[in-house]
């Protein structure tokens, strides 16, 4: 289910759907029942679904219910025209329409066929999907400058692992690289408060803060000219360095900040060194550019 271009409420609905239906369906067969309080046939069918789901639980079958009045967006995505509508879901996709299986025997017969064909894992302790290779692919794509491809990979990861902080933080950085700062902010706001201090989330948040200070082209040119004309003006140097990094000129920003540290490392409470460290954190401490620039900083400080 696509999640780009949605408003906040729709995004929340998609997030709930991923957690309650998509994630369990990666290893189990989910009976997805669209219903409503006012629907008489829904109330008649519910006991049948519940009984069969309970009997098939040890075979990897679970029941999930969606109230169409409360989750209108999700119902519209499935093009629900009448209720009850019942689907079998596996690995995030509908694999059978169970709506016409109104009796216990009909439902069991259909489930038996599906369980013969699909690699459904029985029991509640099914292993979680391995997302590490996909996270690595996304990082490689982002490092190569293809933020769109990286974002696509990470959104697929979040389909199966919606609570992955690494994927959420990575997606935010992809949006930042694409200058989609409001979308990056929405992703970071979705991180639970108790996990907001995670290093990967902090890295993405710092990158967003730096990106929000991105200047217009004319403003950057003016700051550059002022800095070049006044090499001893630390305020002018610092303003240019900050703007240069926000505009994507990290080499120019780092070179300027390193010169400032060499001239007066204590200026403005070590502001130049602090800005460099913020840039390192935003780019990523394992990034080759960061490693090389940190060595230059060490040479300036201790050389």
ChimeraX attribute file (.defattr): number of C-alpha atoms within 10 A of each C-alpha:
attribute: neighborCount
match mode: 1-to-1
recipient: residues
	/A:1	14
	/A:2	11
	/A:3	14
	/A:4	9
	/A:5	9
	/A:6	12
	/A:7	9
	/A:8	10
	/A:9	10
	/A:10	16
	/A:11	19
	/A:12	14
	/A:13	17
	/A:14	21
	/A:15	19
	/A:16	15
	/A:17	18
	/A:18	21
	/A:19	18
	/A:20	15
	/A:21	27
	/A:22	26
	/A:23	21
	/A:24	24
	/A:25	25
	/A:26	24
	/A:27	25
	/A:28	27
	/A:29	32
	/A:30	28
	/A:31	27
	/A:32	22
	/A:33	24
	/A:34	24
	/A:35	24
	/A:36	18
	/A:37	10
	/A:38	9
	/A:39	12
	/A:40	12
	/A:41	13
	/A:42	17
	/A:43	14
	/A:44	12
	/A:45	18
	/A:46	15
	/A:47	12
	/A:48	17
	/A:49	24
	/A:50	15
	/A:51	13
	/A:52	20
	/A:53	23
	/A:54	14
	/A:55	13
	/A:56	17
	/A:57	17
	/A:58	13
	/A:59	18
	/A:60	22
	/A:61	27
	/A:62	25
	/A:63	18
	/A:64	18
	/A:65	16
	/A:66	20
	/A:67	14
	/A:68	20
	/A:69	13
	/A:70	11
	/A:71	16
	/A:72	14
	/A:73	16
	/A:74	20
	/A:75	18
	/A:76	11
	/A:77	10
	/A:78	13
	/A:79	9
	/A:80	15
	/A:81	9
	/A:82	10
	/A:83	16
	/A:84	23
	/A:85	19
	/A:86	24
	/A:87	18
	/A:88	24
	/A:89	24
	/A:90	24
	/A:91	20
	/A:92	20
	/A:93	15
	/A:94	17
	/A:95	15
	/A:96	15
	/A:97	15
	/A:98	19
	/A:99	17
	/A:100	11
	/A:101	17
	/A:102	17
	/A:103	12
	/A:104	14
	/A:105	12
	/A:106	13
	/A:107	18
	/A:108	17
	/A:109	11
	/A:110	15
	/A:111	21
	/A:112	13
	/A:113	10
	/A:114	17
	/A:115	16
	/A:116	9
	/A:117	9
	/A:118	14
	/A:119	14
	/A:120	20
	/A:121	18
	/A:122	16
	/A:123	13
	/A:124	15
	/A:125	9
	/A:126	14
	/A:127	9
	/A:128	12
	/A:129	12
	/A:130	11
	/A:131	16
	/A:132	12
	/A:133	9
	/A:134	16
	/A:135	18
	/A:136	14
	/A:137	15
	/A:138	26
	/A:139	22
	/A:140	15
	/A:141	18
	/A:142	20
	/A:143	13
	/A:144	10
	/A:145	14
	/A:146	16
	/A:147	23
	/A:148	17
	/A:149	15
	/A:150	26
	/A:151	24
	/A:152	13
	/A:153	20
	/A:154	28
	/A:155	19
	/A:156	16
	/A:157	22
	/A:158	22
	/A:159	22
	/A:160	23
	/A:161	22
	/A:162	18
	/A:163	17
	/A:164	15
	/A:165	20
	/A:166	18
	/A:167	27
	/A:168	26
	/A:169	23
	/A:170	27
	/A:171	29
	/A:172	29
	/A:173	31
	/A:174	29
	/A:175	21
	/A:176	24
	/A:177	20
	/A:178	15
	/A:179	15
	/A:180	14
	/A:181	19
	/A:182	14
	/A:183	18
	/A:184	25
	/A:185	18
	/A:186	13
	/A:187	18
	/A:188	22
	/A:189	12
	/A:190	14
	/A:191	18
	/A:192	11
	/A:193	8
	/A:194	7
	/A:195	11
	/A:196	16
	/A:197	13
	/A:198	13
	/A:199	14
	/A:200	19
	/A:201	22
	/A:202	17
	/A:203	24
	/A:204	27
	/A:205	23
	/A:206	18
	/A:207	24
	/A:208	25
	/A:209	16
	/A:210	19
	/A:211	20
	/A:212	15
	/A:213	14
	/A:214	18
	/A:215	18
	/A:216	11
	/A:217	9
	/A:218	9
	/A:219	13
	/A:220	20
	/A:221	15
	/A:222	13
	/A:223	21
	/A:224	20
	/A:225	13
	/A:226	16
	/A:227	21
	/A:228	14
	/A:229	11
	/A:230	13
	/A:231	14
	/A:232	12
	/A:233	13
	/A:234	19
	/A:235	14
	/A:236	18
	/A:237	24
	/A:238	20
	/A:239	16
	/A:240	27
	/A:241	29
	/A:242	28
	/A:243	26
	/A:244	24
	/A:245	21
	/A:246	22
	/A:247	19
	/A:248	13
	/A:249	13
	/A:250	18
	/A:251	14
	/A:252	17
	/A:253	24
	/A:254	26
	/A:255	14
	/A:256	22
	/A:257	26
	/A:258	23
	/A:259	16
	/A:260	24
	/A:261	19
	/A:262	16
	/A:263	13
	/A:264	12
	/A:265	18
	/A:266	13
	/A:267	14
	/A:268	10
	/A:269	9
	/A:270	13
	/A:271	16
	/A:272	27
	/A:273	21
	/A:274	12
	/A:275	17
	/A:276	23
	/A:277	16
	/A:278	16
	/A:279	23
	/A:280	21
	/A:281	20
	/A:282	21
	/A:283	20
	/A:284	17
	/A:285	15
	/A:286	10
	/A:287	12
	/A:288	11
	/A:289	14
	/A:290	20
	/A:291	14
	/A:292	10
	/A:293	17
	/A:294	18
	/A:295	11
	/A:296	16
	/A:297	22
	/A:298	11
	/A:299	12
	/A:300	15
	/A:301	13
	/A:302	7
	/A:303	7
